[in-house]
Structure formats: structure tokens, C-alpha cells
Amino acid sequence: MTDTTASRLRTATTLTLSEDWLSVAIGLFIFVLALASLVGADLLGWAATTKVWTDPAHSLAPFAKSSSLNGLVALIATFAALLVVLSGAAAALKANVRRFAATFTVTFWLAYGAWIIGSYAHLAAITPADFDKYGISWSLRLTNEGGYIVALILGLIIANFLPRLAAWLSEAIRPELYVKIAIVILGGFIAVTAASKLNLASSVFLRGIAAIVEAYLIYWSIVYFVARKWFGFNREWAAPLASGISICGVAASIATGGAIRARPQVAVFVSSLVVIFAVIEVLVLPFLAQTFLAHEPLVAAAWVGLAVKTDGAAVAAGNISEALIYAKNATEGIHYAPGWILATTTTIKVFIDIFIGIWAFVLAHIWTTYINVTEPGGRAKFAEIYERFPKFIIGFVVTFVVGLILALTIGKGQAPQLKVAVGEANNFRVIFFILTFFSIGILSNFRRLWADGIGKLAAVYFVSLFGFIIWAGLIISWLFFHGVKPPLAG
């Protein structure tokens, strides 16, 4: 591992809390602006969104139909607003603001261009009615969220064939920040979706927690055993590897490495593997879910949440799975209400994130009390739970609670306005997802990671993930969610 790589990890580790709080601030800021429409002030309707298209001139439009802007002007305004807000975030993180602004400009237009390409009718159209509308005879039925896959592939191409460009873009490649902002915003969308079907939502919630606890108890211990006994890794490597593979990827591996005072390069290698395998899972699992679990959509949702190990990849894989499964059911005349697969995946992933801090504290206590008892610092303190706790979860809970209270108390006359407001915020959530996918691709330079000696670790990851975790997660998901269906649309 190079000194530069280790330096970047140390920097990333010291900025984790700042990024968490910034994601909360930015996500809540967008959510509050969206809610202003409830009092007659539409502050986000001007933002651009992408439509399914055959004529590129019709691919862009402002979100609010009442907006007088054309699509291109709306997109330029959206870019300018995000540039200002995220440049402020870069300044708060003590990054090079000028370089961030320059690299984010390129990152945004490449990523958003991927969303436009992914919305091409032959990729995104779903129903026979769509085929008639756009005058086409076939489609991959990805919906316009197929842009996530296009953004990921574009990032992979740049990372592996244009490494200089990837290196230059690095200042703006911040997938954890982007996805955390998106998840904060997502809380309100999930709440309004869940409010209409509280009985089903509470069932999903309780089943999700039960599935997580069972998966935790099984996953971590087995991966730790495989790393130690089958591949001969010591505790310093086995613990972050087990957390990264079994819990929540990058955040879990960094938190575990810090908790047991592992060397920085341990989390670097594990985090790199997490990103690589998340890419593979995103490209594969949603299509497997569509093929084999189309008639058990919430089993598929829970499975994705338990199997994919980064926040961005898991939530986005849930989003893609929803699009694919809903599209397949739509061809059979079954139209589910939107958001339930994504909500289930996200709920499971969020509760997994919550346990990162608890698990890091447990490991810190074990390591300081029984393994590295002579190291300075003594026994772990309960304050470490708060230190390891992912702060963006607070933002998710706030938007969820506010959205749920509004949905349950607002008058019927304002209910459509609430849906529009949440939709405007959700539009920005999709943009941040696009940025996340593009960033994940940019970080995935397979040749460089292999040259750094990542092969043995990759073998542990491959054996554990594809030999056990994916299938155990499927069984657990089936046990807890078999027969539970999303409500029908309307």
C-alpha cells in the first residue's frame, strides 16, 4: 500500500463525523425547503428532473409543471445550486474549494448525463402503453432509474481506462457524503409512503429488525472464523474484514479498525474490497431478484438490504430491484404502490448502520479488556457508542418522524401538496444517488488494487459473500418476509 493511500484513509477517518453532520444539515435543508410548498412557497419546483425520452429535446423538464423554465435552464439552475451548497460543505471539510468546484462541475455533468442516457425509452420504458407512447417495440424495462447503472458503468470505465481523469476527479468523488444526504432526504419519502398503510409498515419494521439481529449473530462470527482458520489472518485483519463483509462495508470496517486500534492500511484494503464487491452485487442481485423473486417483492427487498454492504449500493440496488420487479409485475397486470421495496431495503440498511456504533463499542471493550490490555487508553467508554454512531441516521429519523406526523395530521386538502413537497425533495435524492453510483465506479480501479496485494483478502470476501452470506440472507429474508406483499397502487 502506498503512503498516499494511507494518508487518504487517515484523512477520511478524521472527517467521518464532519461528513455525517454535513449530510444531516444538507439533507434537512433540502427537506425543509421542499416542505415550504405546504404554505404556498414552492422553493424547489424549479429543479430539473429527467423524463423517459426518444427525442433528447424532451428528456429534461423542471419538476413542477407550473414552472416557466425550460429543461436545460432548470438543469443549469440545479447544478448551480448544488455547486454552491456542496462547495460550502467542501470548505467545512477543509478541502480545496476551487479544486472541488472544478471537479464537481465535471462530475455532475458526467453523472447527470448518465441519468439522461439511462432514461432512453429503449432502456427505461416499462408497459405496453409506454411502448405505444414512445413508438418502440422493445425495452430493457429499467425505468429511468436505469441511469444508476449507466452512471456506475461510466465511472468504472473512467477508473480503469482513464486513471488520470479519475485521479483528477478525486476531490469531488465523495460517495459516502452523497449517499448520506440522499438517505436523510429518503426518510420523509418513506414516512409519507408508510403512513397510508401503517399496519403493513409496522410489520415490515418489526420483521426487518428481527432479520437484522439474526443476520448479525450469524454473519460476523462465521466470517471471522473463515478469515482466521481457513486463511490464516490475525485478529487485526480478521475483525475489520468480518465487519466489512457482514455488517456495513466501509463504515463498519473503519469503525472496527478504530475500535481495535488496527493499522490504517487494514481498513484501506477492506474498504476497497467492499466497493469492488458492491459494484458486482449491484450489477447482479437486482436482476436475480427480478428473475426469481418477482412474486415475493419484500423478500427481495430484505435480501438486498442484508446482502449488499455499502449504504449507497444497498439502497440503490433496492431502488433498481423495485423498478425491475414492479415492471415485471406490471406486465402481468399487478401494479404495486411505489416505494415499498426501497423502503424495506433502506429500513434494514439503516438499522444495520445503527448497530455499527454498538458493535464497535463491543469490540473496543473486548480488545481493550482482554486482548490488547497493555495498550494506552484503558477500557472502552460508553461515549464511544456515540463516537462510532453514524450521525446521518439522526437526519433520517428526523425527516421520517416529521414526514409521518405531517402525513397523519394534515388535512385532506393539503395531502396532495405534501406528496408534491416530498416528491420535490425526493428528486434531489435521486440526483445524489446518481452522484453516488458514479463515485463508486470511479473508486473501483481493479488493477491497482490487485497490484497492492488484495488477492488473499478478496478470496476471503468471495468465499464468505458468495459461499454463505448471500444465501443465508436469502433464507432469513424468506423466513421473515415470505407472503408479505406491498399494497396495490390506488
C-alpha positions in Angstrom: 0.0 0.0 0.0 1.3 3.4 -0.9 1.8 6.2 1.7 -0.6 8.3 -0.3 -3.3 5.7 0.2 -2.7 5.5 3.9 -2.8 9.3 4.1 -6.1 9.4 2.3 -7.6 6.9 4.7 -6.4 8.8 7.8 -7.9 12.0 6.3 -11.2 10.2 5.5 -11.3 8.8 9.0 -10.8 12.2 10.7 -13.5 13.7 8.5 -16.2 11.0 9.0 -18.1 12.8 11.8 -17.9 16.1 9.9 -19.3 14.5 6.7 -22.0 12.8 8.8 -23.2 16.1 10.3 -22.9 17.9 7.0 -25.1 15.2 5.4 -27.6 15.8 8.1 -27.5 19.6 7.6 -27.8 19.5 3.8 -30.5 16.8 3.8 -32.6 18.6 6.3 -32.1 21.9 4.4 -33.4 20.4 1.2 -36.3 18.7 3.1 -37.3 22.0 4.8 -37.2 23.9 1.5 -39.5 21.3 0.0 -42.0 21.5 2.8 -42.3 25.2 2.2 -44.7 24.4 -0.5 -47.3 23.5 2.2 -47.6 27.2 3.0 -47.7 28.2 -0.7 -44.0 28.8 -1.3 -42.7 26.4 -4.0 -38.9 26.7 -3.4 -37.7 23.6 -5.2 -40.1 23.1 -8.1 -37.6 24.7 -10.5 -35.1 21.8 -10.1 -34.6 19.6 -13.1 -35.8 16.1 -13.5 -35.3 13.6 -16.3 -38.1 12.0 -18.3 -38.2 8.9 -20.4 -37.4 10.0 -23.9 -36.8 9.2 -27.6 -36.2 12.8 -28.6 -33.3 14.2 -26.4 -35.1 17.6 -26.5 -37.8 16.1 -24.3 -35.5 14.4 -21.8 -35.4 17.3 -19.3 -38.1 19.3 -17.5 -38.5 21.2 -14.2 -40.1 19.1 -11.5 -43.0 21.4 -11.1 -45.3 21.5 -14.1 -46.1 25.1 -13.3 -42.5 26.3 -13.6 -41.8 28.6 -16.6 -38.2 27.3 -17.0 -37.3 25.0 -19.9 -35.5 21.8 -19.1 -31.9 22.9 -19.9 -32.2 26.1 -17.8 -33.7 24.1 -14.9 -30.7 21.7 -15.1 -28.2 24.6 -15.1 -30.0 26.1 -12.1 -29.9 22.7 -10.3 -26.2 22.4 -11.0 -25.5 25.9 -9.7 -27.5 25.3 -6.5 -25.7 22.0 -5.7 -22.3 23.6 -6.6 -22.9 26.3 -4.0 -24.1 24.0 -1.3 -21.5 21.3 -1.8 -18.7 23.8 -2.2 -19.7 25.1 1.2 -19.5 21.6 2.5 -16.0 21.2 1.0 -14.9 24.3 2.8 -16.3 22.9 6.1 -14.2 19.8 5.4 -11.1 22.0 4.8 -10.9 20.7 1.2 -9.5 22.7 -1.7 -12.7 24.5 -2.6 -11.5 25.7 -6.0 -10.5 22.2 -7.0 -13.7 20.8 -5.6 -15.7 23.2 -7.6 -13.9 22.4 -10.8 -14.0 18.6 -10.3 -17.6 18.6 -9.1 -18.6 20.5 -12.3 -17.2 17.7 -14.4 -18.6 15.0 -12.0 -22.1 16.5 -12.0 -22.4 16.7 -15.8 -21.0 13.3 -16.4 -23.2 11.7 -13.8 -26.4 13.6 -14.8 -25.6 12.7 -18.5 -25.7 9.1 -17.4 -29.2 9.6 -15.9 -30.3 11.1 -19.2 -28.9 8.1 -21.2 -30.5 5.7 -18.7 -33.8 7.3 -19.4 -33.7 6.5 -23.1 -37.0 4.7 -23.9 -35.3 1.5 -25.1 -33.7 1.3 -21.6 -36.5 2.7 -19.4 -39.9 2.2 -20.9 -42.0 -0.4 -18.9 -45.5 -1.1 -20.1 -47.1 -1.7 -23.5 -48.7 1.7 -23.1 -45.2 3.2 -22.8 -44.2 1.3 -25.9 -47.1 2.9 -27.8 -46.4 6.3 -26.4 -42.8 6.3 -27.5 -43.2 4.3 -30.7 -40.9 1.5 -29.7 -41.1 -2.3 -29.9 -38.8 -3.3 -27.1 -37.2 -2.1 -23.9 -34.9 -3.4 -21.1 -37.6 -2.1 -18.7 -35.1 -0.5 -16.3 -37.3 2.7 -15.8 -35.4 6.0 -15.9 -33.5 4.9 -12.7 -31.5 2.7 -15.1 -29.4 5.8 -15.0 -27.8 4.4 -11.8 -26.4 1.5 -13.8 -25.2 3.8 -16.6 -23.5 6.1 -14.1 -21.8 3.1 -12.4 -20.5 1.7 -15.7 -19.3 5.2 -16.8 -17.4 5.5 -13.5 -15.9 2.0 -14.0 -14.7 2.9 -17.5 -13.0 6.1 -16.3 -11.4 4.4 -13.3 -10.0 1.5 -15.2 -9.2 3.1 -18.6 -8.8 6.8 -17.8 -7.0 6.7 -14.5 -5.6 10.2 -14.8 -9.1 11.6 -15.2 -10.2 9.5 -12.2 -7.4 10.9 -10.1 -8.2 14.5 -11.1 -11.8 14.0 -10.2 -11.0 12.6 -6.7 -11.8 15.8 -4.8 -15.4 15.6 -5.8 -15.7 11.8 -5.5 -17.4 11.5 -2.1 -19.9 8.6 -2.3 -20.4 8.5 1.4 -21.4 12.1 1.7 -23.7 11.9 -1.3 -25.5 8.8 -0.2 -25.9 10.0 3.4 -27.6 13.2 2.1 -29.8 11.0 0.0 -30.8 8.8 2.9 -31.6 11.8 5.1 -34.0 13.0 2.4 -35.3 9.5 1.9 -36.7 9.4 5.5 -39.5 11.8 4.6 -40.4 9.9 1.4 -40.6 6.6 3.3 -42.7 8.1 6.0 -45.3 9.5 3.7 -45.4 6.2 1.8 -45.8 4.2 5.0 -48.5 6.5 6.5 -51.1 5.2 4.0 -50.5 1.6 5.2 -49.5 1.7 8.8 -50.2 -1.9 9.6 -48.1 -3.2 6.7 -45.3 -0.6 7.5 -45.1 -1.7 11.2 -44.9 -5.3 10.1 -42.0 -4.6 7.8 -40.3 -2.6 10.5 -40.5 -5.3 13.1 -39.6 -8.1 10.7 -36.7 -6.1 9.5 -35.2 -5.7 13.0 -35.6 -9.4 13.7 -33.9 -10.3 10.4 -31.0 -7.9 11.2 -30.4 -9.3 14.7 -30.4 -12.9 13.3 -28.1 -12.0 10.4 -25.7 -10.1 12.8 -25.3 -13.1 15.1 -24.6 -15.5 12.2 -22.7 -13.4 9.7 -19.9 -11.9 11.8 -18.8 -15.0 13.7 -18.7 -17.1 10.6 -16.7 -14.6 8.5 -14.3 -14.1 11.4 -13.8 -17.8 11.7 -13.2 -18.2 7.9 -10.6 -15.4 7.9 -8.8 -16.8 11.0 -8.9 -20.6 10.4 -9.1 -21.0 6.7 -7.0 -18.1 5.5 -4.7 -17.6 8.5 -5.3 -13.9 9.1 -4.6 -12.5 12.6 -7.2 -10.7 14.7 -6.1 -7.2 13.4 -7.2 -8.2 9.9 -10.0 -10.7 10.7 -12.1 -8.3 12.8 -12.4 -5.4 10.3 -12.8 -7.9 7.5 -15.6 -9.7 9.3 -17.3 -6.3 9.9 -16.8 -5.1 6.4 -18.2 -8.3 4.8 -21.0 -9.0 7.3 -22.2 -5.6 8.5 -22.0 -2.4 6.6 -18.9 -2.2 4.4 -16.7 0.9 4.5 -18.2 2.5 7.7 -18.1 -0.8 9.6 -14.5 -1.7 8.6 -13.3 1.8 9.5 -15.2 1.8 12.8 -14.0 -1.7 13.7 -10.4 -0.8 12.8 -10.5 2.2 15.0 -12.2 0.3 17.8 -9.4 -2.4 17.9 -6.7 0.1 17.1 -5.7 -1.6 13.8 -3.2 -0.1 11.4 -4.7 2.3 8.8 -3.9 0.0 5.9 -6.2 -2.7 7.2 -9.3 -0.5 6.7 -7.9 0.7 3.4 -7.8 -2.8 1.9 -11.1 -3.9 3.4 -12.9 -0.8 2.3 -11.5 -1.2 -1.3 -12.9 -4.7 -1.4 -16.3 -3.6 -0.1 -16.5 -1.1 -3.0 -15.5 -3.7 -5.6 -17.9 -6.4 -4.4 -20.7 -3.8 -4.0 -20.3 -3.0 -7.7 -20.6 -6.7 -8.6 -23.7 -7.1 -6.3 -25.5 -4.1 -7.7 -25.0 -5.4 -11.3 -26.2 -8.9 -10.4 -28.6 -9.1 -7.5 -31.4 -6.9 -8.7 -31.7 -9.0 -11.9 -31.6 -12.2 -9.9 -34.3 -10.7 -7.7 -36.4 -9.9 -10.7 -36.0 -13.4 -12.2 -36.6 -15.5 -9.0 -38.4 -13.2 -6.5 -40.7 -11.1 -8.6 -43.7 -12.5 -6.8 -42.1 -12.1 -3.3 -41.0 -8.4 -3.6 -40.4 -7.8 0.0 -38.3 -11.0 0.3 -36.2 -9.5 -2.5 -36.0 -6.1 -0.7 -34.8 -7.6 2.6 -32.3 -9.8 0.8 -30.7 -6.9 -1.0 -30.6 -5.0 2.3 -28.8 -7.9 4.1 -26.5 -8.8 1.2 -25.1 -5.5 -0.3 -22.6 -4.0 2.1 -22.5 -0.3 1.4 -25.2 2.2 2.0 -25.2 3.7 -1.5 -25.0 0.4 -3.3 -27.6 -1.3 -1.0 -30.2 1.4 -1.2 -29.7 1.9 -4.9 -29.8 -1.8 -5.5 -33.1 -1.8 -3.7 -34.3 1.0 -5.9 -33.2 -0.9 -9.1 -34.8 -4.1 -7.7 -38.1 -2.2 -7.2 -38.0 -0.9 -10.7 -37.3 -4.3 -12.2 -39.8 -6.2 -10.1 -42.6 -3.7 -10.4 -42.0 -3.7 -14.2 -42.3 -7.4 -14.4 -45.4 -7.5 -12.3 -46.9 -4.6 -14.3 -46.7 -6.8 -17.5 -48.8 -9.4 -15.6 -51.4 -6.7 -14.6 -50.2 -6.4 -11.0 -49.4 -2.8 -10.0 -47.9 -2.3 -6.6 -47.8 1.0 -4.8 -44.3 2.6 -5.3 -41.7 2.8 -2.6 -42.2 -0.4 -0.6 -39.2 -2.4 -1.8 -37.0 0.6 -1.5 -38.4 1.4 2.0 -37.9 -2.1 3.2 -34.3 -2.3 1.9 -33.5 1.1 3.4 -35.1 0.3 6.8 -33.0 -2.8 7.1 -29.8 -1.0 6.0 -30.5 1.9 8.3 -30.8 -0.4 11.3 -27.7 -2.2 10.3 -26.0 1.2 10.3 -27.3 1.9 13.8 -25.6 -1.3 15.1 -22.2 -0.2 13.7 -21.6 2.0 16.7 -22.9 -0.6 19.2 -20.7 -3.3 17.6 -17.7 -1.1 17.5 -18.1 -0.4 21.2 -18.4 -4.2 21.9 -15.2 -4.9 20.0 -13.4 -1.9 21.6 -14.4 -3.3 25.0 -13.2 -6.8 24.2 -9.9 -5.6 22.6 -9.0 -3.2 25.4 -10.1 -5.5 28.2 -9.0 -9.0 27.0 -6.7 -8.7 24.0 -4.6 -5.5 24.0 -4.9 -4.8 27.7 -1.5 -3.2 27.9 -2.2 -0.5 25.2 -2.8 3.0 26.4 -6.3 4.2 26.7 -7.7 1.6 29.0 -11.1 0.2 28.8 -13.6 1.4 26.2 -16.0 4.1 27.4 -19.7 4.2 26.7 -19.1 7.5 24.9 -17.5 5.5 22.1 -21.0 4.3 21.1 -21.9 7.9 20.3 -18.5 8.5 18.6 -19.0 5.5 16.3 -22.7 6.1 15.7 -23.4 7.2 12.1 -24.8 10.7 12.6 -26.7 10.8 9.3 -29.1 8.3 10.9 -30.3 11.2 13.1 -31.2 13.1 10.0 -33.1 10.1 8.5 -35.1 9.7 11.8 -35.9 13.4 11.8 -37.3 13.5 8.3 -39.1 10.3 8.8 -40.8 11.5 12.0 -41.7 14.9 10.6 -43.0 13.3 7.4 -45.0 10.7 9.3 -46.5 13.3 11.7 -47.5 15.6 8.7 -49.0 12.7 6.8 -51.1 11.6 9.7 -52.3 15.0 10.9 -52.5 17.1 7.7 -55.9 17.8 6.3 -57.2 16.0 3.2 -57.0 19.3 1.2 -53.3 19.6 1.8 -52.4 15.9 1.3 -51.7 16.3 -2.4 -49.4 19.2 -1.6 -47.5 17.1 0.9 -46.9 14.4 -1.7 -45.6 17.1 -4.1 -43.3 18.5 -1.5 -41.9 15.1 -0.6 -41.6 14.4 -4.4 -39.5 17.6 -4.9 -37.1 16.6 -2.1 -37.0 13.1 -3.5 -36.0 14.4 -6.9 -32.8 15.7 -5.2 -32.4 12.3 -3.5 -32.3 10.7 -7.0 -29.6 13.2 -8.1 -27.5 12.3 -5.1 -27.9 8.6 -5.8 -26.7 9.2 -9.4 -23.6 11.0 -7.9 -23.1 8.1 -5.5 -23.1 5.5 -8.3 -20.7 7.4 -10.4 -18.4 7.9 -7.5 -18.5 4.2 -6.6 -17.4 3.4 -10.2 -14.6 6.0 -10.1 -13.2 4.4 -6.9 -13.0 0.9 -8.5 -9.6 0.6 -10.2 -9.3 -3.1 -10.2 -5.8 -3.4 -11.5 -4.3 -1.0 -8.9 -6.0 -2.8 -6.0 -4.7 -6.2 -7.3 -1.2 -4.8 -7.5 -1.4 -3.8 -3.9 -1.8 -7.4 -2.9 -5.5 -7.5 -2.3 -5.9 -11.0 -3.7 -5.9 -13.1 -0.5 -8.4 -10.7 1.2 -10.5 -10.9 -1.9 -10.6 -14.7 -1.6 -12.0 -14.4 1.9 -14.6 -11.9 0.7 -15.6 -14.0 -2.2 -15.9 -17.2 -0.2 -17.8 -15.6 2.6 -20.1 -13.4 0.4 -21.0 -15.8 -2.4 -20.5 -19.0 -0.5 -22.6 -18.1 2.6 -23.8 -14.6 3.3 -25.9 -14.1 0.2 -27.7 -17.4 0.7 -28.1 -17.1 4.4 -29.5 -13.6 3.9 -32.0 -15.1 1.3 -33.1 -17.7 3.8 -33.5 -15.2 6.6 -35.4 -12.8 4.3 -37.7 -15.6 3.2 -38.4 -16.6 6.8 -39.4 -13.1 7.8 -41.0 -11.7 4.7 -42.5 -14.6 2.7 -46.1 -13.8 1.9 -45.9 -10.1 2.9 -46.8 -8.0 -0.2 -46.7 -4.3 -0.9 -50.2 -2.7 -1.2 -51.6 -2.3 -4.7 -51.4 1.1 -6.4 -54.6 3.0 -5.9 
